[in-house]
């Protein structure tokens, strides 16, 4: 009897849900490395239990020998969904339409992409003492110097194994979604997604357009419904729209290609055809060019302002579509080292005055065109030899000054605009990223030309007695942080969840640049980069996860990448931070004088440190003679006052 009772208890324990003990919130390996520990394979009923990290790294997990029983995930909403996202009752509550494929068993929500599937790892970006500014040539042919955005994509985007034998055979959208679900998906796309294309509202309803819109808007379905219909929608798209010859050369086809280039499906399967946003956007531009839309920008410019013409005329419609296609292609080409062969001169594309139009979407079309024009100009700056320094410096200064002037036009729009405020806000973020890419290119040219001398490092180069690398590095740090600050200043999770995927990649590039710069300055200066950088990165990762609609959504993938960057800093960064205090560094020169740069300041109290009044300063060795004095500013605690100042300040407050 006793043995039978024990056996029954064991059988019941296998089937009875058991909560995870608070003392076992993480496996021993994850606790040791202070990394995130998750049990993601909730449908696994056989085999040893492993946390996601140990399974990916193929290492022993302490959960294998534990008595943990995994609780099924709640299917009421997508994991990591943005708080406050309103799902339409018609979409979330109605079942899919009756068809021969309703018998297909619902699939579990996809798990986050595994790090082992990425082409690059976080350690590939991290500088070392031997290469303090990091390596330009990364594994698998990635180039951090010429194509930094492509390198970030290799770090954030997993390789999806194509599914060669699809079990789905739907032939129409109505076989997958009910009429009310289709109507709600179309309404969601028009109100939340079409403004990102800067095209006017569309009243066209064709099978191809409706299918494309529903595939994108399906990310707002509840997780259970999405897991059922999203793969079927994806398969239907690949069997119809993406098949050569299925759609005729038309404006409709251009729009569909542009939609697919901006938003990836969130389902984890259904992919038979490789899909790359940049290639889809280039295809859209080529189709538009074959249709002759490239001539409309010039014609409209010659005829005068848009308000003098019929807003519904084909000429205005094709002008907008051509400009949109060019802007989207340029957005997806940023930081890839590639240029669009169809990119025209500014005079050929400035078809509207951004100062007189009252339509916010037309205004953004014009501002994006000008922004990408300046970006093209900045990325084309090239210095062949050191003899070209004067011309190189002049061109770089002119471009950055032009950027500052353009920012004057863009910055007020999120505040003063009556409509589309959030879309202007993302335009400002795009401005900061484009400026960062240009400075990155400028520093790359400096490094390539002057990093050949054993007597002098490239960042020692002076022009008119000014350390150029220091000034431009400071500008880059301010610009990267400005992009993150702009993101965090608008806690609109609902709108952020609809942002095109490329923007999350661009912001992850800014985060990567900041981490690489922190390592570089530490290796060169042997001191930390003071400021709120770490806090900004942590909050950016949190904001991305709040905006994610599913584990496979781009913001969630980028959030995991940012966390890995922060983990690399904790793992390989300077050992100057203890659990409760940070040793304040006071840089001194060999002559005993402190060097302060007149450049822009980037200092503040680090988020993870505190400065007890009783903690004395520790003097570090003198700055090596080959380090520009300006680099001391990046780690100079005197820029935000020392412990003696605050002790005196508090004493004066309490007489």
C-alpha positions as CSV (number, residue, x, y, z in Angstrom):
1,X,0.0,0.0,0.0
2,X,2.8,2.4,0.9
3,X,4.6,1.7,-2.4
4,X,1.4,2.2,-4.3
5,X,0.7,5.5,-2.5
6,X,4.2,6.7,-3.3
7,X,3.7,5.7,-7.0
8,X,0.4,7.6,-7.1
9,X,2.0,10.6,-5.6
10,X,4.7,10.6,-8.1
11,X,2.2,10.3,-11.0
12,X,0.1,13.1,-9.6
13,X,3.2,15.3,-9.1
14,X,4.0,15.0,-12.8
15,X,0.6,16.2,-13.8
16,X,-0.1,18.7,-11.0
17,X,1.2,22.3,-11.8
18,X,3.7,23.4,-9.3
19,X,4.9,26.9,-8.8
20,X,8.6,27.6,-9.1
21,X,10.2,28.3,-5.7
22,X,11.3,31.8,-5.0
23,X,14.7,30.3,-4.0
24,X,15.0,28.8,-7.5
25,X,14.3,31.8,-9.7
26,X,17.4,31.1,-11.7
27,X,19.6,28.1,-12.3
28,X,23.0,28.0,-10.7
29,X,24.8,28.9,-13.9
30,X,22.6,31.9,-14.6
31,X,22.9,33.1,-11.0
32,X,26.7,32.8,-11.2
33,X,26.9,34.9,-14.4
34,X,24.0,37.2,-13.3
35,X,22.1,36.6,-16.5
36,X,18.5,36.2,-17.3
37,X,17.1,32.7,-16.7
38,X,13.9,31.6,-18.4
39,X,12.0,28.4,-18.9
40,X,10.6,28.9,-22.4
41,X,9.8,25.4,-23.7
42,X,6.6,25.1,-21.8
43,X,5.2,22.4,-24.1
44,X,8.1,20.0,-23.4
45,X,6.8,17.0,-21.6
46,X,9.7,14.7,-22.0
47,X,13.4,15.0,-21.5
48,X,15.4,17.0,-19.0
49,X,14.3,20.5,-18.1
50,X,16.8,23.3,-19.1
51,X,16.6,27.0,-19.0
52,X,16.7,28.8,-22.3
53,X,20.2,30.1,-21.9
54,X,21.7,26.7,-20.9
55,X,19.9,25.0,-23.8
56,X,21.2,27.5,-26.3
57,X,24.8,27.3,-25.0
58,X,24.5,23.5,-24.7
59,X,25.8,23.5,-21.1
60,X,24.6,21.7,-18.0
61,X,21.7,23.3,-16.2
62,X,20.9,22.8,-12.5
63,X,17.2,22.4,-13.4
64,X,17.9,19.0,-15.0
65,X,18.3,17.5,-11.5
66,X,15.5,19.5,-9.9
67,X,11.9,18.7,-9.3
68,X,10.6,21.7,-11.1
69,X,7.4,21.3,-13.1
70,X,6.8,23.9,-15.8
71,X,3.5,25.9,-15.7
72,X,1.8,26.4,-19.1
73,X,2.0,29.9,-20.3
74,X,-1.1,32.1,-20.2
75,X,-2.4,32.5,-23.7
76,X,-4.6,35.5,-23.0
77,X,-2.1,37.8,-24.7
78,X,1.3,37.9,-26.3
79,X,4.3,37.7,-24.0
80,X,5.9,41.0,-23.6
81,X,2.9,42.8,-25.2
82,X,2.7,46.5,-24.7
83,X,0.6,47.5,-21.7
84,X,-2.5,49.3,-22.8
85,X,-2.6,47.9,-26.3
86,X,-6.3,47.6,-27.2
87,X,-7.1,44.5,-29.2
88,X,-10.3,44.6,-31.2
89,X,-13.0,42.3,-29.7
90,X,-13.9,41.1,-33.2
91,X,-10.3,40.0,-33.9
92,X,-9.5,38.4,-30.6
93,X,-12.8,36.7,-29.8
94,X,-14.0,35.3,-33.1
95,X,-12.7,32.0,-34.3
96,X,-11.2,31.7,-37.8
97,X,-13.6,30.9,-40.6
98,X,-14.5,27.3,-41.3
99,X,-12.3,25.7,-43.8
100,X,-10.6,22.4,-44.5
101,X,-7.6,23.6,-42.5
102,X,-9.3,24.4,-39.2
103,X,-8.4,20.9,-38.3
104,X,-4.7,21.9,-38.2
105,X,-3.8,21.9,-34.6
106,X,-2.9,25.3,-33.1
107,X,0.7,25.8,-32.8
108,X,2.4,27.1,-29.7
109,X,3.6,30.7,-29.7
110,X,7.1,31.0,-31.2
111,X,9.9,31.2,-28.7
112,X,12.5,34.1,-28.9
113,X,15.2,33.6,-31.5
114,X,18.1,31.7,-30.1
115,X,21.4,33.5,-29.9
116,X,23.2,30.5,-31.5
117,X,21.4,31.3,-34.8
118,X,22.9,34.7,-35.0
119,X,25.7,35.4,-37.4
120,X,27.5,37.7,-34.9
121,X,28.0,37.6,-31.2
122,X,28.3,40.4,-28.8
123,X,32.0,39.7,-28.2
124,X,32.7,40.3,-31.9
125,X,32.1,44.1,-31.3
126,X,34.0,44.6,-28.0
127,X,37.3,46.4,-28.2
128,X,40.4,44.9,-26.5
129,X,43.5,46.6,-25.1
130,X,45.3,45.7,-28.3
131,X,42.6,47.2,-30.5
132,X,41.1,49.8,-28.2
133,X,38.8,51.2,-30.9
134,X,37.6,47.7,-31.8
135,X,38.0,45.6,-35.0
136,X,36.6,46.9,-38.2
137,X,36.5,43.5,-39.9
138,X,34.1,41.2,-38.1
139,X,33.5,37.5,-38.6
140,X,31.6,36.3,-41.7
141,X,32.6,39.3,-43.7
142,X,30.8,41.9,-41.7
143,X,32.4,45.3,-41.6
144,X,31.7,47.6,-38.6
145,X,33.4,50.5,-40.3
146,X,31.7,50.6,-43.8
147,X,28.5,48.8,-43.0
148,X,27.7,49.1,-39.2
149,X,24.0,48.7,-39.6
150,X,24.5,45.4,-41.5
151,X,26.7,44.3,-38.6
152,X,24.0,45.1,-36.1
153,X,21.5,43.1,-38.2
154,X,23.9,40.1,-38.0
155,X,23.8,40.5,-34.2
156,X,20.0,41.0,-33.8
157,X,18.4,38.9,-36.6
158,X,18.5,35.1,-36.4
159,X,18.8,32.8,-39.4
160,X,15.4,31.2,-40.0
161,X,15.5,27.7,-41.4
162,X,13.1,27.7,-44.4
163,X,10.1,25.4,-44.1
164,X,10.2,23.5,-47.4
165,X,7.0,21.4,-46.8
166,X,4.2,23.6,-45.7
167,X,1.0,21.9,-44.3
168,X,-1.1,24.9,-45.3
169,X,-3.0,25.1,-48.6
170,X,-5.3,28.1,-48.3
171,X,-6.2,29.8,-51.5
172,X,-7.9,33.0,-50.2
173,X,-7.8,35.4,-47.3
174,X,-11.4,34.6,-46.5
175,X,-10.4,31.0,-45.8
176,X,-8.2,32.2,-43.0
177,X,-10.0,35.1,-41.4
178,X,-13.6,35.9,-40.9
179,X,-15.1,39.0,-42.6
180,X,-15.2,41.0,-39.3
181,X,-11.6,40.0,-38.6
182,X,-10.5,41.2,-42.1
183,X,-12.3,44.5,-41.6
184,X,-10.7,45.1,-38.2
185,X,-7.2,44.2,-39.6
186,X,-7.7,46.6,-42.5
187,X,-8.8,49.4,-40.1
188,X,-5.8,48.8,-37.8
189,X,-3.4,49.0,-40.8
190,X,-4.9,52.2,-42.2
191,X,-4.9,54.0,-38.8
192,X,-1.6,52.7,-37.3
193,X,0.7,51.5,-40.1
194,X,0.0,53.5,-43.3
195,X,1.1,56.8,-41.8
196,X,4.6,55.3,-41.5
197,X,4.6,55.2,-45.3
198,X,3.6,58.9,-45.5
199,X,1.0,58.1,-48.0
200,X,-2.6,59.4,-47.8
201,X,-5.4,57.1,-46.6
202,X,-6.3,54.5,-49.2
203,X,-9.8,53.4,-50.1
204,X,-8.7,50.7,-52.5
205,X,-9.5,47.1,-51.6
206,X,-8.0,44.5,-53.8
207,X,-7.2,40.9,-52.8
208,X,-3.4,41.5,-52.9
209,X,-3.6,44.8,-50.8
210,X,-6.0,43.3,-48.3
211,X,-3.8,40.2,-47.8
212,X,-0.7,42.3,-47.3
213,X,-2.4,44.6,-44.8
214,X,-3.9,41.7,-42.9
215,X,-0.6,39.9,-42.7
216,X,1.0,43.0,-41.0
217,X,-2.0,43.8,-38.8
218,X,-2.2,40.2,-37.7
219,X,0.5,41.0,-35.1
220,X,-2.3,42.6,-33.0
221,X,-4.2,39.3,-32.7
222,X,-4.1,37.5,-29.4
223,X,-1.3,35.0,-29.2
224,X,-3.5,31.9,-29.7
225,X,-5.2,33.3,-32.8
226,X,-2.0,34.7,-34.2
227,X,-0.3,31.3,-33.8
228,X,-3.0,29.8,-35.9
229,X,-3.5,32.3,-38.7
230,X,-0.1,34.1,-39.1
231,X,1.7,31.1,-40.6
232,X,-1.2,30.5,-43.0
233,X,-1.2,34.1,-44.0
234,X,2.5,34.0,-44.6
235,X,2.3,30.9,-46.8
236,X,-0.6,32.4,-48.8
237,X,1.5,35.5,-49.4
238,X,4.5,33.5,-50.6
239,X,2.3,31.3,-52.9
240,X,0.6,34.3,-54.5
241,X,2.0,37.9,-54.2
242,X,5.7,37.0,-54.0
243,X,5.5,34.5,-56.9
244,X,7.0,35.9,-60.1
245,X,4.3,37.0,-62.5
246,X,1.4,36.8,-60.0
247,X,0.9,40.6,-59.9
248,X,1.1,42.9,-62.8
249,X,3.4,46.0,-62.8
250,X,1.2,48.5,-61.0
251,X,1.1,51.0,-58.2
252,X,-0.6,48.4,-56.1
253,X,2.3,46.1,-56.5
254,X,4.8,48.9,-55.5
255,X,2.8,49.5,-52.3
256,X,2.7,45.8,-51.4
257,X,6.4,45.5,-51.8
258,X,7.0,48.5,-49.6
259,X,4.8,47.2,-46.9
260,X,6.7,43.9,-46.8
261,X,10.0,45.7,-46.7
262,X,9.1,47.6,-43.5
263,X,7.4,45.0,-41.4
264,X,8.4,41.3,-41.0
265,X,5.7,38.8,-40.1
266,X,5.9,37.7,-36.5
267,X,5.2,34.1,-37.1
268,X,8.1,31.7,-36.7
269,X,7.3,29.5,-39.7
270,X,5.7,29.7,-43.1
271,X,8.9,31.0,-44.7
272,X,9.8,29.2,-48.0
273,X,11.3,32.3,-49.7
274,X,14.2,34.3,-48.2
275,X,13.0,37.8,-47.4
276,X,15.1,40.9,-47.0
277,X,13.6,44.3,-46.6
278,X,16.3,46.1,-48.5
279,X,15.8,43.9,-51.6
280,X,12.1,44.3,-51.5
281,X,12.4,48.1,-51.3
282,X,14.8,48.1,-54.2
283,X,12.4,45.9,-56.2
284,X,9.6,48.4,-55.5
285,X,11.8,51.3,-56.7
286,X,12.6,49.3,-59.9
287,X,9.0,48.6,-60.6
288,X,8.1,52.2,-60.0
289,X,10.9,53.3,-62.4
290,X,9.7,50.9,-65.1
291,X,6.2,52.4,-64.7
292,X,7.7,55.8,-65.3
293,X,6.9,57.2,-61.9
294,X,10.5,58.7,-61.6
295,X,9.6,61.5,-64.0
296,X,6.7,62.8,-61.9
297,X,8.9,64.5,-59.2
298,X,10.5,66.8,-61.8
299,X,7.1,67.5,-63.5
300,X,5.5,68.6,-60.3
301,X,8.4,70.7,-59.3
302,X,8.2,72.6,-62.6
303,X,4.4,73.1,-62.4
304,X,4.5,74.6,-59.0
305,X,3.0,74.0,-55.6
306,X,0.9,71.0,-54.9
307,X,-2.1,73.0,-53.7
308,X,-2.6,74.3,-57.2
309,X,-3.2,70.9,-58.5
310,X,-5.9,68.3,-58.1
311,X,-4.9,66.3,-55.0
312,X,-6.5,63.2,-56.4
313,X,-4.7,63.3,-59.7
314,X,-2.6,60.4,-60.8
315,X,0.3,62.8,-61.1
316,X,0.2,63.7,-57.5
317,X,-0.4,60.1,-56.4
318,X,2.5,58.7,-58.4
319,X,4.7,61.5,-57.2
320,X,4.0,60.6,-53.6
321,X,4.5,56.9,-54.3
322,X,7.8,57.5,-56.1
323,X,9.1,59.6,-53.3
324,X,7.9,57.2,-50.7
325,X,9.6,54.3,-52.4
326,X,12.9,56.2,-52.6
327,X,12.7,57.2,-49.0
328,X,12.0,53.7,-47.8
329,X,14.8,52.3,-49.9
330,X,17.2,54.8,-48.5
331,X,16.1,54.1,-44.9
332,X,16.8,50.4,-45.4
333,X,20.2,51.2,-47.1
334,X,21.4,53.3,-44.2
335,X,24.7,52.0,-42.9
336,X,24.9,49.1,-45.3
337,X,27.7,50.5,-47.5
338,X,25.4,50.3,-50.5
339,X,23.9,53.1,-52.6
340,X,20.7,53.2,-54.6
341,X,21.3,53.4,-58.3
342,X,18.0,55.3,-58.7
343,X,18.8,58.0,-56.2
344,X,18.5,61.4,-57.9
345,X,19.7,64.9,-57.2
346,X,17.9,67.0,-54.7
347,X,16.6,69.3,-57.4
348,X,14.9,66.4,-59.1
349,X,13.1,65.2,-56.0
350,X,12.3,68.3,-54.1
351,X,8.7,68.2,-55.5
352,X,7.1,70.0,-52.5
353,X,7.9,72.8,-50.2
354,X,8.0,71.5,-46.6
355,X,7.5,75.0,-45.4
356,X,4.1,75.7,-47.0
357,X,2.3,72.3,-47.1
358,X,-0.2,71.7,-44.4
359,X,-0.4,68.0,-44.9
360,X,1.8,66.3,-42.3
361,X,2.5,63.3,-44.4
362,X,3.6,65.4,-47.4
363,X,5.8,67.4,-45.0
364,X,7.5,64.2,-43.7
365,X,8.0,63.1,-47.3
366,X,10.0,66.3,-48.0
367,X,11.9,66.3,-44.8
368,X,12.9,62.6,-45.1
369,X,14.1,63.3,-48.7
370,X,16.3,66.2,-47.4
371,X,17.6,64.2,-44.5
372,X,18.6,61.3,-46.7
373,X,20.2,63.7,-49.2
374,X,22.4,65.1,-46.4
375,X,23.2,61.6,-45.2
376,X,24.3,60.6,-48.7
377,X,26.5,63.6,-48.9
378,X,28.0,62.9,-45.5
379,X,28.6,59.2,-46.2
380,X,30.4,60.1,-49.4
381,X,33.0,62.1,-47.6
382,X,36.3,60.4,-48.2
383,X,40.0,61.2,-47.4
384,X,42.5,59.4,-49.5
385,X,45.7,60.6,-47.9
386,X,46.8,62.9,-45.1
387,X,47.3,65.6,-47.7
388,X,43.6,65.8,-48.1
389,X,43.0,66.8,-44.5
390,X,42.0,70.5,-45.2
391,X,39.4,69.6,-47.7
392,X,38.2,66.6,-45.6
393,X,37.8,68.8,-42.5
394,X,35.9,71.5,-44.5
395,X,33.5,69.0,-46.0
396,X,32.8,67.3,-42.7
397,X,32.2,70.6,-41.0
398,X,29.9,71.8,-43.7
399,X,27.8,68.6,-43.6
400,X,27.5,68.6,-39.8
401,X,26.5,72.3,-39.9
402,X,23.9,71.5,-42.5
403,X,22.5,68.8,-40.2
404,X,22.3,71.2,-37.3
405,X,20.2,73.6,-39.5
406,X,17.9,70.7,-40.6
407,X,17.4,69.8,-37.0
408,X,16.1,73.3,-36.4
409,X,13.3,72.5,-38.9
410,X,12.5,69.0,-37.5
411,X,12.8,69.5,-33.7
412,X,9.7,71.6,-33.2
413,X,7.3,69.5,-35.3
414,X,6.5,66.8,-32.6
415,X,5.4,69.6,-30.3
416,X,3.6,72.0,-32.7
417,X,2.0,69.5,-35.0
418,X,-1.7,69.0,-34.5
419,X,-1.6,65.5,-36.1
420,X,0.9,62.7,-36.3
421,X,3.0,64.0,-33.5
422,X,4.5,60.6,-32.8
423,X,5.5,60.1,-36.4
424,X,7.4,63.4,-36.4
425,X,9.0,62.2,-33.1
426,X,10.4,59.2,-34.9
427,X,11.6,61.5,-37.7
428,X,13.7,63.3,-35.2
429,X,15.2,60.0,-33.9
430,X,16.0,59.2,-37.5
431,X,17.8,62.5,-37.8
432,X,20.0,61.7,-34.8
433,X,20.9,58.2,-36.2
434,X,21.8,59.7,-39.6
435,X,24.1,62.2,-38.0
436,X,25.7,59.4,-35.9
437,X,26.3,57.4,-39.1
438,X,28.1,60.4,-40.7
439,X,30.3,61.0,-37.7
440,X,31.0,57.3,-37.6
441,X,32.1,57.5,-41.3
442,X,34.3,60.6,-40.5
443,X,36.1,58.8,-37.7
444,X,36.5,55.8,-39.9
445,X,38.3,57.9,-42.5
446,X,40.6,59.4,-39.8
447,X,41.4,55.9,-38.5
448,X,42.0,54.4,-41.9
449,X,44.5,57.2,-43.0
450,X,46.3,57.9,-39.8
451,X,46.3,54.5,-38.1
452,X,49.5,53.4,-39.9
453,X,52.1,55.3,-37.9
454,X,53.8,53.6,-35.0
455,X,54.9,57.0,-33.6
456,X,51.4,58.6,-33.4
457,X,47.9,57.2,-32.9
458,X,45.2,58.3,-35.2
459,X,43.3,60.1,-32.5
460,X,46.3,62.3,-31.8
461,X,46.0,64.0,-35.1
462,X,45.6,67.8,-34.8
463,X,44.2,70.3,-37.3
464,X,44.8,73.9,-36.4
465,X,45.9,72.8,-33.0
466,X,42.6,71.0,-32.4
467,X,42.3,67.2,-31.7
468,X,39.7,66.3,-34.3
469,X,39.0,62.8,-33.1
470,X,38.2,64.1,-29.6
471,X,35.7,66.6,-30.8
472,X,34.0,64.3,-33.2
473,X,33.9,61.5,-30.7
474,X,32.2,63.8,-28.2
475,X,29.7,64.8,-30.9
476,X,29.0,61.2,-31.7
477,X,28.4,60.3,-28.0
478,X,26.0,63.2,-27.6
479,X,24.2,62.3,-30.8
480,X,23.8,58.6,-29.9
481,X,22.5,59.5,-26.4
482,X,20.1,62.1,-27.9
483,X,18.5,59.4,-30.0
484,X,17.8,57.3,-26.9
485,X,16.6,60.2,-24.9
486,X,14.2,61.1,-27.7
487,X,12.9,57.6,-27.7
488,X,12.4,57.4,-23.9
489,X,10.8,60.9,-23.7
490,X,7.6,59.5,-25.3
491,X,6.1,56.5,-23.4
492,X,3.7,55.6,-26.1
493,X,3.9,51.9,-26.2
494,X,0.9,51.4,-28.5
495,X,2.4,53.6,-31.3
496,X,6.0,52.3,-30.7
497,X,4.7,48.7,-31.3
498,X,3.8,49.7,-34.9
499,X,7.2,51.4,-35.8
500,X,8.9,49.8,-38.8
501,X,11.4,47.2,-37.9
502,X,14.4,49.1,-39.3
503,X,14.1,51.8,-36.6
504,X,14.7,49.4,-33.8
505,X,17.9,48.2,-35.7
506,X,19.0,51.8,-36.0
507,X,18.5,52.5,-32.3
508,X,20.4,49.3,-31.5
509,X,23.3,50.6,-33.6
510,X,23.3,53.7,-31.3
511,X,23.4,51.4,-28.3
512,X,26.3,49.4,-29.8
513,X,28.2,52.5,-30.6
514,X,27.9,53.7,-27.0
515,X,29.2,50.4,-25.6
516,X,32.1,50.3,-28.1
517,X,33.0,53.9,-27.2
518,X,32.9,53.1,-23.5
519,X,35.3,50.2,-24.0
520,X,37.5,52.3,-26.3
521,X,37.8,55.3,-23.9
522,X,38.4,53.0,-21.0
523,X,41.2,51.2,-22.8
524,X,42.8,54.5,-23.9
525,X,42.2,56.5,-20.8
526,X,42.1,53.7,-18.2
527,X,39.1,55.4,-16.7
528,X,35.3,55.0,-17.1
529,X,33.0,57.1,-19.3
530,X,31.0,59.0,-16.8
531,X,27.4,59.8,-17.5
532,X,24.0,58.1,-17.8
533,X,24.8,55.8,-20.7
534,X,24.2,52.6,-18.8
535,X,20.9,53.9,-17.5
536,X,19.8,54.9,-21.0
537,X,20.7,51.5,-22.4
538,X,18.8,49.6,-19.7
539,X,15.7,51.8,-20.1
540,X,15.9,51.4,-23.9
541,X,15.9,47.7,-23.6
542,X,12.9,47.9,-21.2
543,X,11.0,50.2,-23.6
544,X,11.6,47.8,-26.5
545,X,10.3,44.9,-24.5
546,X,7.2,46.9,-23.5
547,X,6.5,47.6,-27.1
548,X,7.0,44.1,-28.4
549,X,3.9,42.2,-29.5
550,X,5.5,38.8,-29.5
551,X,8.9,37.2,-28.7
552,X,9.8,37.3,-32.4
553,X,8.9,41.0,-32.8
554,X,12.0,43.1,-33.7
555,X,11.9,45.3,-30.6
556,X,12.1,42.2,-28.4
557,X,15.1,40.8,-30.4
558,X,16.8,44.2,-30.2
559,X,16.1,44.4,-26.4
560,X,17.9,41.1,-25.9
561,X,20.9,42.3,-28.0
562,X,21.1,45.5,-25.8
563,X,21.0,43.4,-22.7
564,X,23.9,41.3,-24.0
565,X,25.9,44.5,-24.7
566,X,25.3,45.6,-21.1
567,X,26.3,42.1,-19.9
568,X,29.5,42.4,-21.9
569,X,30.3,45.6,-20.1
570,X,29.7,44.0,-16.7
571,X,31.7,40.9,-17.7
572,X,34.6,42.5,-19.5
573,X,34.5,46.2,-18.4
574,X,36.6,48.0,-15.8
575,X,36.6,46.6,-12.2
576,X,36.1,50.1,-10.7
577,X,32.5,49.6,-9.5
578,X,31.8,47.8,-6.2
579,X,28.5,47.0,-4.8
580,X,28.0,50.3,-3.1
581,X,30.5,52.8,-4.4
582,X,32.7,53.7,-7.3
583,X,36.3,55.0,-6.8
584,X,36.3,58.5,-8.2
585,X,39.2,59.1,-10.6
586,X,41.0,62.4,-10.7
587,X,43.2,62.4,-13.9
588,X,46.4,64.4,-13.6
589,X,49.2,65.2,-16.1
590,X,52.9,64.7,-15.5
591,X,53.1,68.4,-14.6
592,X,50.2,68.1,-12.1
593,X,47.7,70.1,-14.1
594,X,44.3,68.8,-15.1
595,X,43.4,69.0,-18.8
596,X,39.8,70.0,-19.6
597,X,38.4,70.0,-23.1
598,X,36.4,72.9,-24.4
599,X,34.3,70.5,-26.4
600,X,30.8,69.5,-25.6
601,X,30.3,67.9,-22.2
602,X,29.1,64.3,-21.8
603,X,29.4,63.8,-18.1
604,X,27.1,63.0,-15.3
605,X,26.9,60.8,-12.3
606,X,26.8,57.1,-13.4
607,X,23.6,55.4,-12.8
608,X,25.2,52.4,-11.1
609,X,27.4,54.3,-8.7
610,X,27.2,56.5,-5.7
611,X,29.7,58.9,-4.1
612,X,29.7,58.6,-0.3
613,X,31.2,61.7,1.3
614,X,33.6,59.6,3.3
615,X,35.1,58.0,0.2
616,X,38.5,59.6,-0.6
617,X,39.7,60.2,-4.1
618,X,42.2,57.9,-5.5
619,X,44.8,59.4,-7.9
620,X,45.4,57.4,-11.0
621,X,48.7,57.3,-12.9
622,X,49.4,60.4,-15.1
623,X,47.9,60.5,-18.5
624,X,50.3,58.9,-21.0
625,X,52.0,61.4,-23.2
626,X,50.4,59.9,-26.4
627,X,46.8,60.5,-25.2
628,X,45.2,63.8,-26.2
629,X,44.5,66.0,-23.2
630,X,40.8,66.3,-24.3
631,X,40.2,62.6,-23.6
632,X,40.6,63.3,-19.9
633,X,37.3,65.1,-20.0
634,X,35.4,61.9,-20.7
635,X,36.4,60.5,-17.3
636,X,37.0,63.7,-15.2
637,X,34.9,63.6,-12.1
638,X,35.6,67.3,-11.5
639,X,33.2,68.1,-14.3
640,X,30.3,67.2,-12.0
641,X,32.1,68.3,-8.7
642,X,33.9,66.0,-6.2
643,X,33.1,64.6,-2.8
644,X,34.6,67.6,-1.0
645,X,32.3,70.0,-2.9
646,X,29.2,68.0,-2.0
647,X,30.3,67.7,1.7
648,X,30.7,71.5,1.9
649,X,27.4,72.0,0.1
650,X,25.5,69.8,2.5
651,X,27.2,71.4,5.4
652,X,26.0,74.9,4.2
653,X,22.5,73.6,4.0
654,X,22.5,72.3,7.6
655,X,24.3,75.0,9.7
